[in-house]
């Protein structure tokens, strides 16, 4: 009955047991049962985080293009950070954003003609 999809509490009631432990005595869980349940649970969970895609052309290999790509990356990183409820992950992403901002500021100090 469990393999057909009935829940354990419902099976307990159908068998007329007063305690779930009595129902568990009749239950044999096999490795294929565990695998099936694992993959079913994994398939039914929604993706908690979606990683945004970066829509910046890689053909712009000049300073303004690189700075534009950094700004787009920082924006997407902030959107991604807002999806986290975990403070630790959020702080790590903020530190990464500060590093990208530092890189952008360093790029501002490079004259456009210098390579």
N, C-alpha and C positions, 0 to 999 in steps of 0.2 A: 504494500500500500504506500509506503514511503517513497519507493522508486517511481510510483505513478503520480506523485505530487501532493499527497495528503500531508498535512503538517503533523508533527509529533504530538502536540496537544490534542488535535482532533482524533488521531489514532488512539490515544489514551482513552478518550471518551467513548469511542466506538467499541473498544475492547472491554469497557466497563471497569477499568482500573481506577482506584482511588488515588494512587501515587504513581507519578511518572517513572519512578525507579522500577516498578513492576513491568511497565511497558518496555523499558530499556533492556530488561532481561531477555526479551524475545528479539531484540534488535541485533542484527549483525551488520556492521558497517565494513564494507570492503574498500580496497584501494580505488577501484573504478568509481565507487560512490563518492569518495572524497574528491577525486579529480573532477567529476561531473559537477559537484556542488561548488567547488572552487571556481571553475570556469563559468558557471552560471552566475555566480555572485559577481565575478569580475566583469562579465559582459553586461550585467544590469546596472552597474554603477556609472553615474555620469562622470565625465571628465571634469575634475575640479578646476583645472587650469588650462587655458588655451594660450598657446604661444603665438603672438601676433607676427605677421610677416612684414618684412621691411621692403617697402616699395621704392627704393632709391636705386637708380641706375648705377651699375658698377663701371660704366664707361667714363665717368667724370673723375679722372685721376689728377685733378688739380686741387689747390688749397680750398677754393670755395666749394667745390664738390665734396671734398672730404669733410669740411665743416658742416655742410648740409646733411651728409650721411650721419655724422655724429649727433646733430640735433634731432634727426629722425629716430635714431637709435635711443637717445635719451627719452624721447617722447614715448616710444613703444615700451621701453623699460619701466617707465612710470605707470603706464596703463597696466602692465603685467604685475607690477608691485601691488597695485590696488586690489588685485584679486586674492591676495594672501591675507589670511586672518592671523597667521603666525608672525609675531613681532620679530623673532630672530631672523627669519627669511627677509622680512621687510627691511630690517636694518642692513643686512648684507647687500640688498639691492640698492639701498640709498648710498652705501659706501661705493659701490660700483658706479653709480651715477655721478658722485663727486669726482671719481677718477676720470670719467669721461669728460666732465666739465674742465678738469685740470688740463687734459690733453687739448681740448678746444682752445683754452686760454693760451697754451704754449704755441698752438698753430697761429694764433693772432699775432704773436711776436715775430713770426717768420715773414720777412718781406716776400711779396708775391713773385718776384723774379728769382729769388734764391731757392736752390734745391739741395 
